[in-house]
Amino acid sequence: MARPTDDKKESKVILRINDETRKSIEKASRTAGLSMSEYIRDILTSKHDIELSKYGITPSIIADFEVILNIYDTNFEDFFKKLYEKVRDGEIDVDEILK
């Protein structure tokens, strides 16, 4: 039975692969403690890490930042929304930070 989630997966992608590739994905997903679908979704979304690396934001920095955000019981989206609001409202002076 499917697990309850707020992130419903309503679309499917059919992909033909050979047995060797499937076995490799199965093994890697088990090692990562993920289902094959979760594992493949993680691979597909990892391109964002590449995009962020253009700006010097490495997966290590992201992981460290996640630890900090978890301490404050928040996530990237909420943090950056609040940060944007504070910059927009003049509560944070970007010029002062960048000096």
Backbone torsions as a table, in degrees:
resi	resn	phi	psi	omega
1	MET	NA	142.9	-178.3
2	ALA	-69.6	148.3	177.8
3	ARG	-80.6	144.4	177.1
4	PRO	-64.5	141.2	-179.9
5	THR	-153.7	152.2	172.4
6	ASP	-88.1	-11.4	-177.8
7	ASP	-106.8	76.2	-177.3
8	LYS	-64.3	137.2	177.8
9	LYS	-104.9	94.1	-174.5
10	GLU	-96.3	-12.1	-178.5
11	SER	-109.6	149.7	177.8
12	LYS	-122.3	150.6	172.2
13	VAL	-122.7	125.9	177.7
14	ILE	-95.6	125.4	-176.7
15	LEU	-131.0	127.5	177.9
16	ARG	-93.8	126.1	178.0
17	ILE	-136.0	161.8	178.2
18	ASN	-84.3	168.6	-176.7
19	ASP	-60.3	-38.4	-178.9
20	GLU	-62.8	-43.0	178.8
21	THR	-65.2	-43.3	179.0
22	ARG	-60.0	-45.8	179.5
23	LYS	-61.2	-39.6	178.8
24	SER	-63.2	-43.9	178.7
25	ILE	-66.1	-42.7	178.3
26	GLU	-58.5	-46.7	-178.8
27	LYS	-64.1	-46.6	-178.8
28	ALA	-64.3	-39.5	-179.7
29	SER	-68.5	-39.2	176.0
30	ARG	-61.4	-45.1	179.6
31	THR	-59.7	-38.2	-179.5
32	ALA	-80.8	-8.2	-178.9
33	GLY	73.1	30.2	-178.1
34	LEU	-124.1	159.1	170.1
35	SER	-71.5	165.5	178.1
36	MET	-61.6	-40.0	179.5
37	SER	-62.6	-46.1	179.0
38	GLU	-61.1	-43.2	-178.8
39	TYR	-61.1	-46.4	-179.7
40	ILE	-67.1	-39.6	176.2
41	ARG	-60.1	-40.6	177.8
42	ASP	-61.7	-41.5	178.3
43	ILE	-62.9	-45.2	-178.0
44	LEU	-64.8	-34.4	-179.1
45	THR	-86.3	-7.3	-179.3
46	SER	-68.0	-14.4	176.8
47	LYS	-59.3	-25.8	177.6
48	HIS	-64.9	-34.3	176.3
49	ASP	-61.9	-38.9	179.2
50	ILE	-65.8	-43.3	178.9
51	GLU	-61.7	-44.2	-179.1
52	LEU	-66.1	-31.4	-178.0
53	SER	-65.0	-21.2	175.1
54	LYS	-59.0	-28.0	-177.7
55	TYR	-102.4	12.5	179.2
56	GLY	80.1	12.0	179.1
57	ILE	-95.0	101.0	-175.6
58	THR	-89.7	162.1	175.0
59	PRO	-56.0	-32.1	178.2
60	SER	-65.3	-43.2	177.8
61	ILE	-64.0	-42.4	178.7
62	ILE	-60.8	-44.5	179.9
63	ALA	-62.5	-43.6	178.5
64	ASP	-63.2	-41.0	-179.7
65	PHE	-65.7	-38.1	177.0
66	GLU	-60.5	-38.8	177.8
67	VAL	-60.3	-46.3	179.7
68	ILE	-62.2	-46.3	-178.8
69	LEU	-63.7	-36.5	177.8
70	ASN	-63.5	-35.7	177.6
71	ILE	-59.2	-37.4	-179.4
72	TYR	-94.1	12.0	176.7
73	ASP	51.8	48.6	177.3
74	THR	-139.3	179.7	-178.3
75	ASN	-132.5	174.7	-177.3
76	PHE	-57.7	-47.8	-176.2
77	GLU	-58.3	-51.0	-179.4
78	ASP	-64.5	-40.2	179.8
79	PHE	-60.7	-49.0	-176.5
80	PHE	-70.5	-29.6	173.6
81	LYS	-63.1	-46.5	180.0
82	LYS	-66.5	-40.0	177.9
83	LEU	-61.6	-46.5	178.7
84	TYR	-58.0	-45.3	-179.5
85	GLU	-61.3	-41.3	-179.2
86	LYS	-68.3	-37.0	176.1
87	VAL	-67.7	-47.0	-179.5
88	ARG	-58.6	-40.8	-177.3
89	ASP	-84.3	1.0	177.2
90	GLY	80.7	8.9	179.1
91	GLU	-75.4	-24.1	175.3
92	ILE	-121.3	126.2	-178.9
93	ASP	-97.2	103.6	-177.8
94	VAL	-62.3	-38.7	179.0
95	ASP	-57.5	-40.1	-179.4
96	GLU	-67.7	-39.0	179.8
97	ILE	-66.5	-39.3	-173.4
98	LEU	-84.9	-1.4	178.7
99	LYS	-72.1	NA	NA
